[in-house]
Every structure is written in C-alpha cells, then in structure tokens.
Amino acid sequence: MTGPRTIVHLLRHGEVHNPTGLLYGRLPGYHLSENGRNQAEIVAKSLADADVTAVVASPLERAQETAAPIAALHGLDVQVDDDLIEADNRFEGQTVSVGGGALRSPRHWPLLRDPFTPSWGEPYLQIAHRMVAAVHRARELAVGHEAVCVSHQLPIWTLRRFVTGQRLWHDPRRRQCALASLTSLVFTGSELTQLRYTEPAGGSDPRQTGA
C-alpha cells in the first residue's frame, strides 16, 4: 500500500450533566459537566503535540464542547458533520435500565422484539455507513496529517466493529469506548492499516445513558 499516512481520531465526548439519568440521545440542552470539561481539557493536552489539522464534531452540544479546547490549542475552527451525531433511539427522553424505567411498561415491549437491527432505534448498519463516510471526509480534510472527530459511544463502537469485521449487534456492557476515549484509525492512502484505543482521561462505565 502506498500513499500518505493519515490518522483520524474518533473521540467520545466527555461526561454530561445528567442528574436525572435520562437517555438523552439527540435531545438539545445537554452540556458537559464540570468533570466533562476537565476531561476535554485533558484530551486536548494529550493531543498537543499531534499533527492535528482538522477538528470535526457532531452537532450536539456535548460534542462541540469537547472539541472546542482541541481546536483552540491547534488554532482551528470546529467543523460540524451531521453524520457524527448520536444514534436515534425511541427511548430518548426516558430512563432506561434492566428491569426498570421505560422497559417495565408493556407498551414499550414491542420495541424490543429485534435486538439485532435493533428495533428500538437507528439500524446498526446505517450508523456504520454514515460513520465511515464521516471518517473518510475527515481523512481527506487532513490527508497526511491528523484529524479529530468528536462523536458518541454507540456510533464509534459500531464503526469499530464494522471496520474490524465483527457482527454489529453486541452487548452494550462490553463496549470499549469510555468517556473522552480515543479510537484512532491509521490510514495509508485510503486504506485502514491500524486501529488504536487509548483513554487519556481515564476509564468510565460504558453503560452511562444517552452517551
């Protein structure tokens, strides 16, 4: 394989202020907590010496706020890519837990009929395809350098499973995608040649809702 080496870092946003524990999904008005802002600063410092020439983020506030210190450190503007947005979910705005919350109501049970697509939200394959498109747009923006794309847990994890040839349905408790973590895709030309995962701000519970 020949061509320039380009790295696209997929960054999950930092911790969100969510005292009621809602699955907030794509709802507006959910911002980083104080800890989340600190996580964003830690990640920015970890990328201070990286050759970052493009910063792109989901349109949601928590992603924009996580991207801001990275962009500022490298003298860049945060670009928006709608394909980096959180997955659509019909339980958005409700509390969801095993045996509790919205899942206790029989009227919601039909939404759980197909965990493989899944039936309660945006199809995994659709998520994978839009994330692949976003990653390649970022790669083209930063060809020969590095780009940071700030997105959300499920889209990042779905993309990772897609590009590594794994089945897309999975146990959410086993996602390796902590808050403010980096899933870094290394390209030679347009070909993916390496995948790396790091947690500059430390780990977190992957089951956090509305991620």
C-alpha positions in Angstrom: 0.0 0.0 0.0 1.2 3.5 -0.8 0.0 7.0 0.0 0.3 9.5 2.8 -0.2 8.4 6.4 -3.3 10.0 7.9 -4.8 9.4 11.4 -8.4 10.0 12.2 -9.0 10.1 16.0 -12.6 9.3 17.0 -13.1 11.0 20.3 -16.1 10.2 22.5 -17.4 13.4 24.2 -16.8 14.0 28.0 -19.2 13.4 30.9 -22.5 15.1 30.6 -24.5 16.9 33.3 -27.5 14.5 33.6 -28.7 14.4 37.2 -32.0 12.6 36.3 -30.3 9.8 34.4 -32.3 10.2 31.2 -31.3 8.6 27.9 -30.9 12.0 26.3 -29.8 10.8 22.9 -30.2 13.7 20.4 -32.1 16.0 22.7 -30.8 19.5 22.9 -29.6 21.2 26.1 -27.3 18.5 27.4 -23.9 20.0 28.2 -20.7 18.8 29.7 -20.4 18.6 33.4 -17.5 20.1 35.3 -15.8 16.8 35.1 -16.6 16.5 31.4 -15.0 19.9 30.7 -11.9 18.7 32.6 -11.8 15.5 30.5 -12.0 17.6 27.4 -9.0 19.7 28.5 -7.0 16.5 29.4 -7.6 15.1 25.9 -6.6 18.4 24.3 -3.3 18.4 26.2 -2.7 14.8 25.2 -3.0 15.8 21.6 -0.9 19.0 22.0 2.0 17.5 20.0 -0.2 15.7 17.5 -0.2 17.0 13.9 -3.9 17.9 14.1 -5.1 19.9 11.1 -8.9 19.3 11.3 -11.3 19.1 14.1 -14.9 17.9 13.3 -17.7 17.3 15.7 -21.3 16.1 16.0 -23.8 19.0 16.1 -24.8 18.1 19.7 -23.6 20.5 22.4 -21.6 17.9 24.4 -19.6 17.0 21.3 -19.0 20.7 20.3 -17.9 21.5 23.9 -15.5 18.5 23.9 -14.0 19.6 20.5 -13.5 23.2 21.5 -10.3 23.0 23.6 -8.6 20.8 21.0 -9.5 23.2 18.2 -8.3 26.2 20.2 -5.0 24.5 21.0 -4.3 24.0 17.3 -5.7 27.3 16.1 -8.6 25.6 14.2 -12.3 26.0 13.9 -14.6 23.2 14.9 -16.3 21.9 11.7 -19.7 20.1 12.0 -20.6 16.8 10.4 -24.1 15.6 11.0 -23.1 12.0 10.3 -21.2 12.0 13.6 -24.4 12.5 15.6 -25.7 10.1 18.3 -27.8 7.2 17.2 -31.5 7.7 17.0 -33.4 5.9 19.8 -37.1 5.6 20.5 -36.4 5.6 24.3 -34.9 9.1 24.1 -36.0 11.3 27.0 -36.8 8.4 29.3 -35.0 6.4 31.9 -33.9 3.0 30.8 -32.4 0.3 32.9 -32.6 -3.5 33.0 -36.0 -4.3 34.7 -36.7 -0.7 35.3 -37.6 2.6 33.8 -39.4 2.6 30.4 -38.6 -1.1 29.9 -41.1 -2.0 32.7 -44.0 -0.7 30.6 -45.7 -3.4 28.4 -46.4 -0.7 25.7 -42.7 -0.5 25.1 -42.0 -4.2 24.8 -42.8 -4.4 21.0 -39.8 -2.1 20.6 -37.5 -4.8 22.0 -38.6 -7.5 19.5 -35.4 -7.4 17.4 -32.1 -6.7 19.2 -30.1 -7.4 16.0 -31.3 -4.5 13.9 -32.2 -3.0 16.5 -36.0 -2.5 16.6 -35.8 0.4 19.1 -33.6 2.7 17.1 -31.4 3.5 14.2 -30.1 0.4 12.4 -26.5 -0.5 13.2 -25.7 -0.8 9.6 -27.0 2.7 8.9 -24.9 4.0 11.8 -21.8 2.2 10.4 -22.2 3.6 6.9 -22.7 7.2 8.0 -19.7 7.0 10.3 -17.5 5.5 7.6 -18.5 8.4 5.4 -17.7 10.9 8.1 -14.3 9.3 8.8 -13.3 9.5 5.1 -14.3 13.1 4.8 -12.1 13.9 7.8 -9.3 11.9 6.3 -9.5 13.9 3.1 -9.5 17.1 5.2 -6.4 16.1 7.0 -4.6 14.0 4.4 -1.0 13.4 5.5 -1.8 14.8 9.0 -4.3 14.0 11.8 -8.0 14.8 12.3 -10.1 14.6 15.4 -13.8 13.6 15.1 -15.9 14.1 18.2 -18.8 11.7 18.3 -20.7 9.4 20.7 -20.3 6.0 22.2 -22.6 3.8 20.0 -21.6 5.3 16.7 -17.9 5.0 17.5 -18.3 1.4 18.7 -20.4 0.4 15.8 -17.8 1.8 13.4 -15.1 0.0 15.1 -16.9 -3.3 14.9 -17.7 -2.7 11.2 -14.2 -1.9 10.1 -12.8 -4.9 12.1 -15.3 -7.3 10.5 -17.3 -8.1 13.6 -21.1 -8.5 13.8 -22.7 -5.2 14.6 -25.2 -6.3 17.3 -23.4 -6.6 20.7 -23.7 -6.4 24.5 -23.6 -2.7 25.4 -21.8 -3.5 28.7 -18.8 -4.7 26.8 -18.1 -1.7 24.7 -14.6 -0.4 24.8 -15.4 3.3 24.5 -15.0 5.2 27.7 -15.9 8.9 28.1 -13.3 11.1 26.4 -11.6 8.0 24.9 -9.8 8.0 21.6 -10.3 5.3 18.9 -7.7 6.1 16.4 -7.8 4.9 12.8 -4.5 5.0 10.9 -4.7 5.1 7.1 -2.1 4.6 4.4 -3.6 6.4 1.5 -7.3 5.5 1.8 -6.7 2.0 3.3 -7.1 1.4 7.0 -3.9 -0.1 8.3 -4.1 0.1 12.1 -6.6 0.8 14.9 -5.6 2.0 18.3 -7.6 2.7 21.5 -6.5 5.0 24.4 -8.1 6.6 27.4 -6.2 9.9 28.1 -8.8 11.0 30.7 -9.2 7.5 32.3 -12.0 5.0 32.1 -15.7 5.2 32.7 -18.7 3.0 32.9 -19.8 2.3 29.2 -23.4 1.8 30.3 -23.8 5.5 31.0 -27.1 6.5 29.4 -27.5 8.9 26.5 -23.9 8.7 25.5 
